[in-house]
């Protein structure tokens, strides 16, 4: 979590009823006290620090997939082309290739989208990812 302090919105609201399981608050514990500024939650916003905080991120670890360079291996070329085009339309070209190469981890929701696109195109084979990592949903 220490590596997230510099580029993640953090929270310092100790009175928040959700703070014990909030990733933003947990990352805030690693903030350097000598530093003058951080990107942080606005404590004056009435929604922040409440049971309905819109920036709350629960500290649940999930399985994220990493890369899918071999996903199309057993697939006919015309189907590969169609699925690839649809996934690029869903995620954007840059994000698609970052996920494909394993540079960006694939969240459970993104895994569902990939599976839906493949099944909608009548692919019944396995969906092969290169690996998996347990991580938080930042």
C-alpha positions in Angstrom: 0.0 0.0 0.0 2.9 2.3 0.6 3.5 2.6 -3.1 0.0 4.0 -3.7 0.4 7.1 -1.5 1.8 9.3 -4.3 -0.9 8.6 -7.0 -4.1 7.4 -5.2 -6.8 9.6 -3.6 -6.3 9.1 0.1 -8.5 9.8 3.1 -7.6 11.2 6.6 -11.2 11.1 8.1 -10.6 9.0 11.2 -14.2 9.6 12.4 -15.7 7.9 9.3 -17.7 4.8 10.2 -16.3 2.9 7.2 -12.6 3.8 7.7 -11.5 0.5 9.2 -12.1 -1.3 5.9 -11.5 1.5 3.4 -8.5 1.3 1.1 -8.3 5.1 0.9 -8.0 5.4 4.6 -5.5 2.5 4.9 -3.2 4.1 2.2 -3.5 7.4 4.1 -1.7 5.8 7.1 1.4 5.6 5.0 1.4 9.4 4.1 4.7 11.1 5.0 4.0 13.8 7.7 6.8 16.0 6.3 5.1 16.4 2.9 2.9 19.4 2.4 0.2 18.2 -0.1 -1.6 15.0 -1.1 -4.5 14.2 -3.3 -7.1 13.5 -0.7 -10.8 13.3 0.0 -12.5 16.6 0.9 -13.5 16.2 4.6 -15.9 19.2 4.3 -18.1 17.4 1.7 -21.2 16.1 3.7 -21.1 12.7 1.9 -17.5 12.0 2.9 -17.0 10.4 6.2 -20.5 8.9 6.2 -22.1 5.5 5.7 -22.8 6.5 2.1 -19.3 7.7 1.1 -19.1 7.6 -2.7 -15.3 7.2 -2.6 -15.3 4.2 -0.2 -13.2 1.3 -1.5 -13.6 -1.9 0.5 -10.4 -3.8 1.4 -11.4 -7.0 -0.4 -8.8 -8.9 -2.4 -9.9 -10.4 -5.7 -8.4 -12.5 -8.4 -7.3 -10.4 -11.3 -6.1 -12.1 -14.5 -2.9 -11.1 -16.2 -2.5 -11.1 -20.0 -4.2 -13.2 -22.7 -1.5 -13.6 -25.4 -2.6 -17.2 -26.0 -6.4 -16.7 -25.8 -6.9 -16.9 -29.5 -4.6 -19.9 -30.1 -7.3 -22.5 -30.8 -9.7 -20.1 -32.4 -10.5 -19.7 -36.1 -9.1 -16.5 -37.6 -12.4 -15.0 -38.6 -13.7 -15.4 -35.0 -10.5 -14.1 -33.5 -10.7 -11.0 -35.7 -14.4 -10.4 -34.7 -13.8 -10.9 -31.0 -10.7 -8.7 -30.9 -12.5 -5.9 -32.7 -15.4 -6.0 -30.2 -13.1 -6.1 -27.2 -11.1 -3.1 -28.5 -14.5 -1.3 -28.9 -15.4 -2.1 -25.3 -12.1 -1.3 -23.6 -10.3 1.1 -26.1 -7.3 0.1 -28.1 -4.6 1.1 -25.6 -6.3 -0.6 -22.6 -7.0 -3.7 -24.7 -3.4 -4.2 -25.6 -2.2 -3.3 -22.1 -4.5 -6.1 -20.8 -3.5 -8.5 -23.5 0.2 -8.1 -22.8 -0.3 -8.3 -19.1 0.7 -4.7 -18.4 -2.7 -4.0 -16.9 -4.4 -6.5 -14.6 -7.9 -7.6 -15.7 -10.6 -7.1 -13.0 -13.4 -9.5 -12.4 -15.9 -7.2 -14.1 -13.6 -6.9 -17.1 -13.2 -10.7 -17.1 -17.0 -11.0 -17.3 -17.1 -8.6 -20.3 -14.4 -10.7 -22.1 -16.3 -13.9 -21.4 -19.6 -12.3 -22.6 -18.1 -11.1 -25.9 -16.6 -14.5 -26.5 -19.7 -16.5 -25.7 -21.9 -14.0 -27.7 -19.7 -15.0 -30.7 -20.3 -18.7 -30.1 -16.9 -19.5 -28.7 -17.4 -22.5 -26.5 -13.7 -23.2 -25.8 -11.8 -22.2 -22.7 -10.8 -18.6 -22.1 -7.1 -18.7 -21.5 -5.4 -16.1 -19.5 -1.6 -16.0 -19.0 -1.8 -15.9 -15.2 -3.5 -14.5 -12.2 -2.8 -12.2 -9.3 -4.6 -11.6 -6.0 -5.0 -7.9 -5.5 -7.3 -5.2 -4.2 -9.9 -3.4 -6.4 -8.3 0.0 -6.2 
